[in-house]
Amino acid sequence: MELDSGTMRVWKTLDPAPEKKDVPELFELYTKHMKSGEVLLQDMVTRASESVGLHLFNTCLLILRKSHKAGKWILRVLIRMNGNVKVVASGNLAFQVTARGKRFTFGCMSRRAADAWIQAIRKAVTTDPRAVIPPSDEEEAVGGLLSGLKEGLSLGNDGPDPYAKKPTPAATKTAVDDKEAKKKKKEEKKKAKAAAAAAVKKKKEAEAEEEEEDEDGDENDDGDDDDEDDDPFAAISMRDSGGGGVKRPPTTAPS
């Protein structure tokens, strides 16, 4: 499925050409050109008017200012077409478009021209643009109604997308199961960490007990040495100067 030829013709008139990532609405497979023309953009404060170009698509409305280059236009505002965009008649020859709290008043040459714009914009606002694509081709689209131009240029994004698909019960259940699985895995990991810490602590306590037992054994050995120092036989041996062996006192009375 190819991009809409009418949309591409408008794209080629833009100078400078915005990056495609800033105007993704123009490159959706389901974007269709609906209406184009020149109108007067009215400044409600100064009452001044400026001739601008309007290009309506089923996904967005472009407001263009004339470039100094012949046949070229400068993109000033992109308004996304969704349920948050409002359009009403204003006087005999004008209509107003409101998006994200900002109001644009456009003047036409006749009431009929103004009504034609109002009807076309209302149709774009109330019709799901994705309905023009067969279900088998829908996945090839860039990704639905995206953000449009950078902040300050893209309007009409002040609420949820009215055409967004609601999650199916199966998808919701899968999401819940995934969340529970992640929670369970996190708890198991926490328990394993606590068990490892407890094992390390138990090992350290066991090593400490072994060290205490070794110290007690050393103290007992020192006590045995003291007993040997008190041995009278050992004392006699130490005083013996003959070097011929240990002289011990008789153990029995002489006969």
C-alpha positions as CSV (number, residue, x, y, z in Angstrom):
1,M,0.0,0.0,0.0
2,E,1.5,3.4,-1.1
3,L,1.3,6.8,0.6
4,D,-1.5,9.1,-0.6
5,S,-0.5,11.0,-3.8
6,G,-2.4,14.1,-2.7
7,T,-0.6,14.2,0.6
8,M,2.8,13.8,-1.1
9,R,2.0,16.8,-3.4
10,V,1.4,19.0,-0.4
11,W,4.6,17.7,1.2
12,K,6.7,18.7,-1.8
13,T,5.4,22.3,-1.5
14,L,6.8,22.7,2.0
15,D,10.0,24.7,2.3
16,P,11.9,24.1,4.5
17,A,10.6,20.6,4.6
18,P,10.1,19.5,8.2
19,E,11.7,16.2,9.3
20,K,9.4,13.2,8.7
21,K,9.6,12.3,12.4
22,D,8.0,15.7,13.2
23,V,5.0,15.3,10.9
24,P,4.4,11.5,11.0
25,E,0.7,12.1,10.3
26,L,1.6,12.9,6.7
27,F,3.3,9.5,6.3
28,E,0.7,7.2,7.7
29,L,-0.6,4.7,5.2
30,Y,-4.1,5.7,6.0
31,T,-3.6,9.5,5.7
32,K,-5.8,10.9,2.9
33,H,-5.9,14.4,1.5
34,M,-9.4,15.9,1.8
35,K,-9.4,19.6,1.0
36,S,-7.0,22.5,0.2
37,G,-7.4,26.3,-0.2
38,E,-6.4,29.8,0.7
39,V,-8.2,31.6,3.5
40,L,-7.7,34.6,5.7
41,L,-6.3,34.0,9.2
42,Q,-7.7,36.7,11.4
43,D,-5.9,38.2,14.5
44,M,-8.8,38.8,16.9
45,V,-6.6,41.3,18.9
46,T,-5.3,43.5,16.2
47,R,-8.1,42.7,13.7
48,A,-5.4,42.2,11.1
49,S,-5.7,39.4,8.5
50,E,-3.1,37.3,6.7
51,S,-3.6,35.0,3.7
52,V,-2.7,31.4,4.6
53,G,-2.9,28.1,3.0
54,L,-5.1,25.3,4.6
55,H,-4.6,21.7,3.8
56,L,-7.0,19.2,5.5
57,F,-6.3,15.5,5.8
58,N,-8.2,12.8,7.6
59,T,-5.4,12.9,10.3
60,C,-4.5,16.6,10.5
61,L,-4.9,20.2,9.4
62,L,-2.0,22.2,8.2
63,I,-1.8,26.0,8.4
64,L,0.8,27.3,5.9
65,R,2.4,30.7,5.3
66,K,3.5,31.8,1.9
67,S,7.3,31.5,1.3
68,H,9.3,34.0,-0.7
69,K,10.0,31.1,-3.1
70,A,7.4,30.7,-5.8
71,G,5.0,27.8,-5.2
72,K,6.5,27.1,-1.8
73,W,4.9,27.3,1.7
74,I,6.2,27.4,5.2
75,L,4.5,25.1,7.7
76,R,3.4,27.1,10.8
77,V,0.9,24.9,12.6
78,L,-0.2,21.2,12.5
79,I,-3.5,20.4,14.2
80,R,-4.2,16.7,14.8
81,M,-7.7,15.6,13.9
82,N,-9.4,14.0,16.9
83,G,-12.4,14.5,19.2
84,N,-10.6,17.3,21.0
85,V,-10.8,19.6,18.0
86,K,-13.8,21.9,17.7
87,V,-15.0,23.8,14.7
88,V,-17.9,26.3,14.6
89,A,-19.2,29.0,12.3
90,S,-18.2,32.6,13.2
91,G,-20.3,35.4,11.6
92,N,-21.3,35.2,8.0
93,L,-18.1,34.5,6.3
94,A,-15.8,32.9,8.9
95,F,-15.3,29.8,11.0
96,Q,-13.3,29.0,14.1
97,V,-11.1,26.0,14.9
98,T,-10.2,25.4,18.5
99,A,-7.4,23.0,19.6
100,R,-5.6,22.7,22.9
101,G,-7.2,25.9,24.1
102,K,-6.0,27.9,21.1
103,R,-8.5,29.4,18.7
104,F,-8.0,30.1,15.0
105,T,-10.5,32.2,13.1
106,F,-10.5,31.9,9.3
107,G,-12.3,34.1,6.9
108,C,-13.7,33.0,3.5
109,M,-15.0,34.7,0.4
110,S,-18.5,33.3,0.9
111,R,-20.8,31.6,3.5
112,R,-20.8,28.5,1.3
113,A,-17.0,28.3,1.3
114,A,-17.0,28.6,5.1
115,D,-19.7,25.9,5.5
116,A,-17.7,23.6,3.2
117,W,-14.7,23.9,5.4
118,I,-16.7,23.3,8.6
119,Q,-18.3,20.1,7.2
120,A,-15.0,18.8,5.9
121,I,-13.2,19.4,9.3
122,R,-16.1,17.8,11.2
123,K,-15.9,14.7,9.0
124,A,-12.2,14.4,9.7
125,V,-12.7,14.9,13.4
126,T,-15.4,12.3,13.8
127,T,-14.1,9.6,11.4
128,D,-11.5,7.1,12.4
129,P,-8.8,7.5,9.7
130,R,-7.6,3.9,10.3
131,A,-10.8,2.6,8.8
132,V,-9.5,3.2,5.3
133,I,-6.8,0.5,5.7
134,P,-7.7,-3.2,5.4
135,P,-7.0,-5.1,8.6
136,S,-4.2,-7.1,6.9
137,D,-2.3,-3.9,6.2
138,E,-2.8,-2.1,9.4
139,E,0.4,-3.3,11.0
140,E,2.5,-1.7,8.3
141,A,1.4,1.8,9.5
142,V,4.0,3.9,11.3
143,G,2.0,3.7,14.6
144,G,-1.2,5.5,14.8
145,L,-1.8,9.2,15.4
146,L,1.6,10.4,16.8
147,S,2.7,13.6,18.3
148,G,3.0,15.7,15.1
149,L,5.3,18.8,15.2
150,K,7.3,19.9,18.1
151,E,5.7,21.6,21.1
152,G,4.3,25.0,20.0
153,L,3.5,23.9,16.4
154,S,1.4,20.7,16.9
155,L,-2.1,21.2,18.4
156,G,-5.1,19.1,19.2
157,N,-3.3,16.6,21.5
158,D,-5.0,17.7,24.7
159,G,-6.6,14.4,25.5
160,P,-6.6,10.6,24.9
161,D,-6.9,9.4,21.3
162,P,-10.6,8.7,20.8
163,Y,-9.8,6.0,18.2
164,A,-7.3,4.1,20.4
165,K,-8.1,0.4,20.6
166,K,-9.2,-0.9,24.0
167,P,-7.1,-3.9,25.3
168,T,-8.8,-7.2,24.9
169,P,-9.6,-9.4,28.0
170,A,-6.8,-11.8,26.9
171,A,-4.3,-9.0,26.6
172,T,-5.3,-7.6,30.0
173,K,-5.0,-11.1,31.5
174,T,-1.5,-11.5,30.0
175,A,-0.4,-8.2,31.3
176,V,-1.6,-9.1,34.8
177,D,0.1,-12.5,34.6
178,D,3.3,-10.9,33.6
179,K,3.1,-8.4,36.4
180,E,2.5,-11.3,38.9
181,A,5.4,-13.3,37.5
182,K,7.7,-10.3,37.9
183,K,6.5,-9.7,41.4
184,K,7.0,-13.4,42.3
185,K,10.5,-13.4,40.8
186,K,11.4,-10.4,42.7
187,E,10.2,-12.0,46.0
188,E,12.2,-15.2,45.3
189,K,15.3,-13.2,44.6
190,K,14.8,-11.3,47.8
191,K,14.4,-14.5,49.8
192,A,17.5,-16.1,48.1
193,K,19.5,-13.0,49.0
194,A,18.3,-13.2,52.7
195,A,19.1,-16.9,52.8
196,A,22.6,-16.3,51.5
197,A,23.2,-13.5,54.1
198,A,22.0,-15.9,56.8
199,A,24.3,-18.6,55.7
200,V,27.3,-16.2,55.7
201,K,26.4,-15.1,59.2
202,K,26.0,-18.6,60.4
203,K,29.4,-19.5,58.9
204,K,31.1,-16.6,60.6
205,E,29.5,-17.5,64.0
206,A,30.8,-21.1,63.6
207,E,34.3,-19.8,62.9
208,A,34.2,-17.6,65.9
209,E,33.1,-20.5,68.1
210,E,36.0,-22.6,66.8
211,E,38.5,-19.8,67.6
212,E,37.2,-19.5,71.1
213,E,37.6,-23.3,71.6
214,D,41.2,-23.1,70.3
215,E,41.9,-20.3,72.8
216,D,40.5,-22.3,75.7
217,G,42.7,-25.3,74.7
218,D,45.8,-23.1,74.7
219,E,45.0,-21.9,78.2
220,N,44.7,-25.5,79.5
221,D,48.1,-26.4,78.0
222,D,49.7,-23.5,79.9
223,G,48.2,-24.8,83.1
224,D,49.7,-28.2,82.5
225,D,53.1,-26.5,82.2
226,D,52.7,-24.8,85.5
227,D,52.0,-28.2,87.1
228,E,55.2,-29.5,85.6
229,D,57.1,-26.6,87.2
230,D,55.7,-27.5,90.6
231,D,56.8,-31.1,90.2
232,P,59.5,-31.7,93.0
233,F,61.2,-34.2,90.8
234,A,61.6,-31.6,88.1
235,A,63.0,-29.1,90.7
236,I,65.6,-31.6,91.8
237,S,66.6,-32.3,88.3
238,M,67.1,-28.6,87.6
239,R,69.3,-28.3,90.7
240,D,71.4,-31.4,89.9
241,S,74.8,-30.2,88.7
242,G,76.3,-33.6,88.2
243,G,74.9,-34.0,84.7
244,G,74.6,-37.7,85.3
245,G,70.9,-38.0,85.3
246,V,68.1,-37.1,87.6
247,K,68.6,-37.8,91.3
248,R,65.4,-38.7,92.9
249,P,64.7,-39.2,96.6
250,P,64.1,-42.8,97.7
251,T,60.5,-43.8,97.5
252,T,60.8,-46.4,100.3
253,A,62.2,-46.4,103.8
254,P,65.7,-48.0,104.2
255,S,65.7,-51.6,105.6
